[in-house]
Amino acid sequence: MSVDLVSDDLWERVAPLLPPTPERRHRFPGRLRVPDRAALAGVLYVLRTGVAWRDVPAEAVGCSGVTAWRRLRDWTEAGVWPRLHAALLNELRRANLLDLDDCAVDGSHVRALKRGDHVGPSPVDRARPGSKHHVIVDRHGIPLAVTLTGGNRHDVTQLLPLLDAVPPIRGLRGRPRRKPRRLYADRGYDYDKYRRLLWKRGIKPMIARRGVAHGSGLGKVRWVVERAFAWLHQFKRLRIRYERRADLHQGLLGAVSRIMCGARS
């Protein structure tokens, strides 16, 4: 199953970015280290099925859930996912598959079953513990950056951090791109303060006004961010936050975002 879960194309992109395998001791070497490809298959299995790490079928996947979790931890701490994301975005721009002129932002709430960093009382779920996924996408719905906050954080507070999280995107001659020309958002971002901040950055805010009847036409461009959340949450492990450590849940978010970029390329 590991070969089915980790395609050759995905592995060719991920393998060069992984930390080097530690040398095996000559004396008392212990058990052989699980191959990184099998460990990645274990991570993807958990992402797709949503099972607990301890329930990963080691015989089918080729790796135990505990080993997959440890490898995810090591790769996240080594910064593998941001480097992979930047490389894939460069490929997409080189192939003219990335449209950075029009981008859209939004946030989505998920329930958090365990306490930890970036967990807060959700205003949409009877104050139960929750977190929020925030994403900015290009005109085609390709994730440019994904962040994690507590469920009680307002979407607009993550507008500028999301823009700052977009990596410099190369792939074409000239300076790398890091910001859109126009940014689309729903009424939750309707604050004049943030409009002014976007204008200062050279970004035209296309934000729906509160109290105005629907029919502005912004949805013709903004709907791609809602589709991006649908793609993200097809991975069952992301629908509910089980990880106590915020960096590991962020790592899972990053892994899925990179898979989405790879599928587009």
Number of C-alpha atoms within 10 A of each C-alpha: 13 18 13 9 18 20 12 11 10 14 14 11 14 20 14 11 16 17 13 8 9 7 7 12 8 7 6 7 10 9 7 7 11 14 11 19 19 22 25 23 22 31 26 23 24 23 22 16 13 18 14 13 17 14 12 22 14 16 9 11 22 20 23 21 23 17 21 26 19 13 18 21 16 15 17 20 13 14 14 21 24 20 15 24 25 20 21 23 25 22 20 21 18 15 12 11 17 22 16 22 14 20 27 28 27 23 25 16 21 21 21 25 16 14 16 15 15 20 26 21 18 21 15 11 13 8 12 17 23 26 27 25 21 22 27 27 28 23 23 21 26 28 27 27 23 20 17 23 22 22 28 20 19 15 18 19 11 20 20 12 14 17 18 13 15 20 20 14 24 19 18 14 7 7 10 13 17 15 21 21 15 18 24 25 25 17 13 15 25 17 13 11 9 16 16 14 13 19 13 10 11 13 18 17 20 19 22 21 16 13 7 9 8 11 8 11 9 15 14 8 18 26 16 20 26 18 14 21 18 12 14 20 19 15 19 15 23 23 18 16 22 19 19 16 15 20 16 19 19 20 20 23 24 22 22 23 25 26 18 19 22 20 12 14 14
